[in-house]
Amino acid sequence: MSEPTKTSWRIAGEEFGSCNCAWGCPCQFNALPTHGRCEAFLGCLVSDGYFGNTRLDGIRFARLYWWPGAIYEGNRVRRTIVDEQATKEQREALIALDSGQHGGPYWEIFAADCPNLMEAVFAPITLNVDREKRLATIQIPGYKLDYRLAASSTVYPIESTSLID
């Protein structure tokens, strides 16, 4: 059986996230989640990127996760929300990346650890990031998500590229 064809891609931009656990994320240290389960989200703003011939610059997306126990136990549920302003091609590109079949640890690890993938949703996303002030906000109507990270939280620059170039 042959390997599926991988598409060359690159994403650079800002990412921030949070979970329902105590500060420090116990799962990162092989401890159990603070509340017995983990609920997390990541917000991303792509400043420069592509998937094959499709440009991803300016795309916003969020990823929602739920684990019945610790992250390292797997069996997670995930959903990707793509900004409704994304074109059809950009939406298809992010869904393809989310499959984990095009390489990159960010996508492959979550795909392997999340056997329960919910259908992607397209919704308005307001996402603003100011890394110097360590401030990020995200709003997604319909998801009761109006989130603001403070100076004690983490805003990461991201850069991820497929390994097939």
ZAFILUM-789023 format. One record per residue: residue number from 1; residue in three letters; z, y, x of N, C-alpha, C, O in turn. Coordinates in steps of 0.1 Angstrom, whole numbers, always signed. Layout:
<nodes>
    i   aa   n_c3   n_c2   n_c1  ca_c3  ca_c2  ca_c1   c_c3   c_c2   c_c1   o_c3   o_c2   o_c1
  NUM  ALA      Z      Y      X      Z      Y      X      Z      Y      X      Z      Y      X
...
</nodes>
This chain:
<nodes>
    i   aa   n_c3   n_c2   n_c1  ca_c3  ca_c2  ca_c1   c_c3   c_c2   c_c1   o_c3   o_c2   o_c1
    1  MET     +0    -12     +8     +0     +0     +0     +0    +12     +9     +8    +13    +19
    2  SER     -8    +22     +6    -10    +34    +14     +1    +45    +10     +5    +45     -1
    3  GLU     +4    +53    +20    +13    +64    +18     +5    +75     +9     -7    +76    +11
    4  PRO    +13    +82     +0     +6    +92     -7     +2   +104     +2     +9   +106    +12
    5  THR     -8   +110     -1    -13   +122     +7     -3   +133     +6     +1   +137     -5
    6  LYS     +1   +138    +18    +11   +150    +18     +3   +162    +20     -7   +163    +27
    7  THR     +7   +173    +13     +1   +186    +14     +9   +194    +23    +22   +194    +23
    8  SER     +3   +202    +32     +9   +211    +41    +16   +222    +34    +10   +228    +24
    9  TRP    +28   +226    +38    +35   +237    +31    +45   +244    +40    +48   +239    +50
   10  ARG    +49   +255    +35    +59   +263    +42    +66   +272    +32    +59   +278    +24
   11  ILE    +79   +274    +34    +87   +283    +25    +96   +291    +35   +104   +284    +42
   12  ALA    +96   +304    +34   +106   +312    +40   +111   +322    +30   +104   +327    +22
   13  GLY   +124   +325    +31   +130   +335    +22   +145   +335    +22   +151   +332    +32
   14  GLU   +150   +337    +10   +165   +338     +8   +169   +327     -1   +162   +324    -11
   15  GLU   +181   +321     +1   +186   +311     -7   +201   +313     -8   +208   +317     +1
   16  PHE   +207   +312    -20   +221   +312    -22   +225   +301    -32   +217   +298    -41
   17  GLY   +237   +297    -31   +241   +286    -40   +256   +286    -42   +264   +292    -34
   18  SER   +261   +278    -51   +275   +276    -54   +277   +264    -61   +268   +258    -68
   19  CYS   +289   +259    -61   +293   +247    -69   +307   +250    -76   +313   +261    -74
   20  ASN   +311   +241    -84   +323   +243    -92   +336   +239    -84   +347   +240    -89
   21  CYS   +334   +235    -72   +346   +231    -64   +353   +242    -57   +348   +254    -57
   22  ALA   +364   +239    -51   +372   +249    -44   +363   +254    -32   +354   +247    -27
   23  TRP   +366   +265    -26   +359   +271    -15   +359   +261     -4   +369   +255     -1
   24  GLY   +347   +259     +2   +346   +250    +14   +339   +237    +10   +336   +229    +19
   25  CYS   +337   +234     -2   +329   +222     -7   +335   +209     -1   +331   +205    +10
   26  PRO   +344   +203     -7   +350   +191     -2   +340   +180     +1   +342   +172    +10
   27  CYS   +329   +179     -7   +319   +169     -4   +313   +170    +10   +309   +160    +16
   28  GLN   +313   +182    +16   +308   +183    +29   +317   +177    +40   +313   +175    +51
   29  PHE   +329   +173    +36   +339   +167    +45   +343   +154    +40   +355   +150    +43
   30  ASN   +335   +147    +32   +337   +133    +27   +350   +133    +19   +357   +122    +18
   31  ALA   +353   +143    +12   +364   +144     +2   +358   +144    -12   +347   +146    -14
   32  LEU   +367   +141    -21   +362   +141    -35   +361   +156    -41   +368   +164    -36
   33  PRO   +352   +158    -50   +351   +171    -56   +364   +176    -62   +372   +168    -67
   34  THR   +366   +189    -62   +379   +195    -67   +382   +190    -82   +393   +188    -85
   35  HIS   +371   +189    -90   +373   +186   -104   +368   +172   -108   +366   +169   -120
   36  GLY   +366   +164    -98   +361   +150   -100   +346   +148   -102   +341   +137   -101
   37  ARG   +339   +159   -103   +325   +159   -105   +320   +171    -98   +328   +181    -95
   38  CYS   +307   +172    -95   +301   +184    -88   +290   +190    -97   +282   +182   -102
   39  GLU   +291   +202   -100   +281   +210   -107   +277   +221    -97   +285   +229    -93
   40  ALA   +264   +222    -94   +260   +232    -84   +246   +238    -88   +239   +233    -97
   41  PHE   +243   +249    -82   +230   +256    -84   +226   +262    -71   +235   +266    -63
   42  LEU   +213   +264    -69   +208   +271    -58   +197   +281    -64   +190   +277    -73
   43  GLY   +197   +293    -59   +187   +303    -63   +179   +306    -50   +184   +308    -40
   44  CYS   +166   +307    -52   +157   +309    -40   +147   +320    -44   +141   +321    -55
   45  LEU   +145   +328    -34   +134   +339    -35   +125   +337    -22   +130   +339    -11
   46  VAL   +113   +333    -25   +104   +330    -14    +97   +343    -10    +91   +350    -18
   47  SER    +99   +347     +3    +92   +359     +8    +79   +356    +14    +70   +364    +14
   48  ASP    +77   +344    +19    +65   +340    +26    +63   +325    +24    +72   +317    +29
   49  GLY    +53   +320    +18    +51   +306    +17    +38   +302    +11    +30   +309     +6
   50  TYR    +35   +289    +13    +23   +283     +8    +25   +268     +5    +34   +262    +11
   51  PHE    +17   +263     -4    +16   +248     -6     +1   +245     -6     -5   +249    -16
   52  GLY     -4   +239     +4    -19   +238     +5    -25   +252     +5    -22   +260    +14
   53  ASN    -34   +255     -4    -41   +268     -5    -34   +277    -15    -39   +288    -17
   54  THR    -23   +273    -21    -16   +281    -30     -5   +289    -24     +4   +284    -18
   55  ARG     -6   +302    -25     +5   +311    -19    +17   +311    -28    +16   +311    -41
   56  LEU    +29   +311    -22    +41   +311    -30    +49   +324    -28    +61   +324    -32
   57  ASP    +44   +333    -21    +51   +346    -18    +56   +352    -31    +49   +353    -41
   58  GLY    +69   +356    -31    +74   +363    -43    +80   +354    -54    +85   +359    -64
   59  ILE    +78   +341    -53    +82   +332    -63    +97   +331    -63   +104   +330    -52
   60  ARG   +103   +330    -75   +118   +328    -76   +119   +314    -83   +112   +311    -92
   61  PHE   +129   +307    -79   +132   +294    -86   +147   +291    -84   +153   +296    -74
   62  ALA   +152   +283    -93   +166   +279    -92   +166   +264    -94   +157   +258   -100
   63  ARG   +176   +257    -88   +178   +243    -89   +192   +241    -94   +202   +245    -88
   64  LEU   +193   +233   -105   +206   +230   -111   +209   +215   -108   +200   +207   -109
   65  TYR   +222   +212   -105   +225   +198   -101   +238   +194   -108   +247   +203   -111
   66  TRP   +239   +181   -111   +252   +176   -116   +254   +162   -111   +245   +153   -112
   67  TRP   +265   +160   -105   +269   +146   -100   +281   +142   -108   +290   +149   -110
   68  PRO   +282   +129   -111   +293   +124   -119   +306   +122   -110   +317   +121   -115
   69  GLY   +303   +123    -97   +314   +122    -87   +311   +130    -75   +305   +141    -76
   70  ALA   +314   +125    -63   +311   +132    -51   +295   +131    -48   +289   +122    -52
   71  ILE   +290   +141    -41   +276   +142    -38   +271   +130    -31   +261   +125    -34
   72  TYR   +279   +125    -21   +275   +114    -13   +274   +101    -21   +269    +91    -15
   73  GLU   +279   +101    -33   +279    +89    -41   +265    +88    -49   +262    +78    -55
   74  GLY   +258    +99    -49   +245    +99    -55   +245    +99    -70   +255   +103    -76
   75  ASN   +235    +93    -76   +233    +92    -91   +234   +106    -98   +240   +107   -108
   76  ARG   +227   +116    -92   +228   +129    -97   +216   +132   -106   +206   +125   -107
   77  VAL   +218   +143   -114   +208   +148   -123   +204   +162   -117   +213   +170   -113
   78  ARG   +191   +165   -117   +187   +178   -112   +176   +183   -121   +169   +176   -128
   79  ARG   +175   +197   -121   +165   +204   -129   +161   +216   -121   +169   +223   -115
   80  THR   +148   +218   -120   +142   +230   -114   +138   +240   -125   +131   +236   -134
   81  ILE   +142   +253   -123   +138   +263   -132   +129   +273   -123   +133   +278   -113
   82  VAL   +117   +275   -128   +107   +283   -120   +105   +296   -129   +104   +295   -141
   83  ASP   +105   +307   -121   +102   +320   -128    +90   +319   -137    +79   +314   -132
   84  GLU    +91   +324   -149    +79   +323   -158    +67   +332   -153    +56   +330   -158
   85  GLN    +69   +340   -143    +58   +348   -138    +50   +340   -128    +39   +345   -124
   86  ALA    +54   +329   -124    +46   +320   -115    +33   +316   -122    +33   +313   -134
   87  THR    +23   +315   -114    +10   +310   -119    +11   +295   -122    +20   +289   -117
   88  LYS     +1   +290   -129     +0   +275   -131     +0   +268   -118     +7   +258   -116
   89  GLU     -7   +273   -108     -8   +266    -95     +5   +267    -87     +9   +257    -81
   90  GLN    +12   +278    -88    +25   +279    -82    +35   +270    -88    +43   +264    -81
   91  ARG    +35   +269   -101    +44   +260   -108    +42   +246   -104    +51   +238   -101
   92  GLU    +29   +242   -104    +25   +228   -100    +30   +226    -85    +34   +215    -82
   93  ALA    +29   +236    -77    +33   +234    -63    +48   +231    -61    +52   +222    -54
   94  LEU    +56   +239    -68    +70   +237    -68    +74   +224    -74    +83   +217    -69
   95  ILE    +68   +220    -84    +71   +207    -90    +67   +196    -81    +74   +186    -79
   96  ALA    +56   +197    -74    +51   +187    -64    +61   +187    -52    +65   +176    -48
   97  LEU    +66   +198    -47    +76   +198    -37    +89   +191    -41    +95   +184    -34
   98  ASP    +93   +194    -54   +105   +188    -59   +105   +173    -59   +115   +167    -60
   99  SER    +93   +167    -59    +92   +153    -60    +97   +147    -47   +100   +135    -46
  100  GLY    +97   +154    -36   +101   +149    -23    +90   +142    -15    +92   +137     -4
  101  GLN    +78   +141    -21    +67   +133    -15    +59   +141     -5    +50   +135     +1
  102  HIS    +62   +154     -3    +54   +161     +6    +62   +165    +19    +58   +173    +27
  103  GLY    +74   +159    +21    +81   +160    +33    +91   +172    +32    +91   +180    +23
  104  GLY    +99   +172    +43   +110   +183    +44   +123   +178    +39   +124   +174    +27
  105  PRO   +133   +179    +47   +146   +174    +43   +152   +180    +30   +158   +173    +22
  106  TYR   +150   +193    +28   +155   +199    +16   +150   +192     +4   +158   +190     -5
  107  TRP   +138   +189     +3   +132   +183     -9   +134   +167     -9   +138   +162    -19
  108  GLU   +133   +161     +3   +134   +146     +3   +149   +142     +0   +150   +132     -7
  109  ILE   +158   +149     +6   +172   +144     +4   +176   +146    -11   +182   +136    -17
  110  PHE   +173   +157    -17   +176   +159    -31   +169   +149    -40   +174   +144    -50
  111  ALA   +156   +146    -37   +149   +137    -45   +155   +123    -44   +155   +115    -54
  112  ALA   +159   +119    -32   +165   +105    -30   +178   +104    -36   +182    +93    -41
  113  ASP   +186   +115    -36   +200   +115    -42   +200   +117    -57   +211   +116    -63
  114  CYS   +189   +121    -63   +188   +125    -77   +178   +116    -84   +167   +120    -86
  115  PRO   +182   +104    -88   +172    +96    -95   +169   +101   -110   +160    +96   -116
  116  ASN   +177   +110   -114   +176   +115   -128   +171   +129   -128   +178   +139   -128
  117  LEU   +157   +131   -128   +151   +144   -128   +147   +148   -142   +140   +141   -150
  118  MET   +152   +160   -146   +149   +166   -159   +136   +174   -157   +133   +178   -146
  119  GLU   +129   +175   -168   +116   +182   -168   +119   +197   -163   +129   +203   -167
  120  ALA   +110   +202   -155   +111   +216   -150   +110   +225   -162   +103   +223   -172
  121  VAL   +116   +237   -161   +117   +247   -171   +111   +260   -165   +113   +263   -153
  122  PHE   +104   +267   -173    +98   +280   -169   +105   +291   -177   +104   +291   -189
  123  ALA   +112   +300   -170   +120   +310   -177   +120   +323   -168   +118   +322   -156
  124  PRO   +124   +334   -175   +125   +346   -166   +137   +345   -157   +148   +341   -161
  125  ILE   +135   +348   -144   +145   +348   -134   +146   +361   -128   +137   +366   -122
  126  THR   +158   +367   -128   +161   +379   -121   +170   +375   -109   +181   +370   -111
  127  LEU   +165   +377    -97   +172   +373    -85   +171   +384    -75   +160   +388    -71
  128  ASN   +183   +388    -70   +183   +399    -60   +192   +394    -49   +203   +389    -51
  129  VAL   +188   +396    -37   +196   +392    -25   +197   +404    -15   +187   +410    -12
  130  ASP   +209   +406    -10   +211   +416     +0   +220   +409    +11   +232   +409    +10
  131  ARG   +213   +403    +21   +221   +395    +30   +230   +404    +38   +241   +399    +42
  132  GLU   +226   +416    +42   +235   +425    +50   +248   +428    +42   +259   +428    +48
  133  LYS   +247   +429    +29   +259   +432    +21   +266   +419    +16   +276   +419    +10
  134  ARG   +259   +407    +20   +264   +394    +15   +265   +394     +0   +276   +390     -5
  135  LEU   +255   +398     -7   +255   +400    -21   +243   +394    -27   +232   +396    -23
  136  ALA   +244   +385    -37   +233   +380    -44   +236   +378    -59   +247   +375    -63
  137  THR   +226   +381    -67   +228   +380    -82   +216   +372    -88   +205   +373    -83
  138  ILE   +219   +364    -98   +209   +357   -105   +212   +357   -120   +223   +356   -124
  139  GLN   +201   +359   -128   +202   +359   -142   +191   +350   -147   +179   +353   -144
  140  ILE   +194   +341   -156   +184   +332   -162   +188   +331   -177   +197   +324   -180
  141  PRO   +181   +339   -186   +185   +338   -200   +184   +324   -205   +175   +317   -201
  142  GLY   +192   +320   -214   +192   +307   -220   +200   +297   -213   +202   +286   -218
  143  TYR   +205   +300   -201   +212   +291   -193   +226   +296   -190   +234   +291   -182
  144  LYS   +230   +307   -197   +244   +312   -196   +247   +314   -181   +258   +311   -177
  145  LEU   +237   +318   -173   +239   +319   -159   +237   +334   -155   +226   +339   -155
  146  ASP   +248   +340   -153   +248   +354   -148   +258   +354   -136   +270   +356   -138
  147  TYR   +253   +352   -124   +261   +349   -113   +260   +359   -102   +249   +364    -99
  148  ARG   +271   +362    -96   +271   +372    -85   +280   +366    -74   +292   +363    -76
  149  LEU   +274   +365    -62   +282   +361    -51   +288   +373    -44   +282   +383    -43
  150  ALA   +300   +371    -39   +307   +382    -33   +307   +380    -18   +301   +370    -13
  151  ALA   +313   +389    -10   +313   +388     +5   +318   +375    +10   +315   +372    +21
  152  SER   +327   +368     +3   +332   +356     +8   +323   +344     +6   +326   +333    +11
  153  SER   +312   +346     -1   +302   +335     -3   +291   +336     +7   +291   +345    +15
  154  THR   +282   +326     +6   +272   +325    +16   +258   +328    +11   +254   +323     +0
  155  VAL   +251   +337    +17   +237   +339    +15   +229   +335    +27   +231   +340    +38
  156  TYR   +220   +325    +26   +213   +319    +37   +199   +324    +38   +192   +324    +28
  157  PRO   +194   +327    +50   +180   +328    +51   +174   +314    +52   +180   +305    +59
  158  ILE   +163   +311    +46   +158   +297    +46   +144   +298    +53   +137   +308    +51
  159  GLU   +141   +288    +60   +128   +286    +65   +126   +271    +66   +133   +264    +73
  160  SER   +116   +266    +58   +114   +251    +58    +99   +249    +58    +91   +256    +51
  161  THR    +94   +240    +66    +80   +237    +67    +78   +222    +67    +86   +215    +72
  162  SER    +67   +218    +61    +64   +204    +61    +61   +200    +76    +58   +208    +84
  163  LEU    +64   +187    +78    +62   +182    +92    +49   +175    +95    +47   +168   +104
  164  ILE    +39   +179    +86    +26   +172    +88    +16   +182    +94     +4   +178    +97
  165  ASP    +20   +194    +97    +10   +204   +104     +7   +200   +118     +0   +206   +125
</nodes>
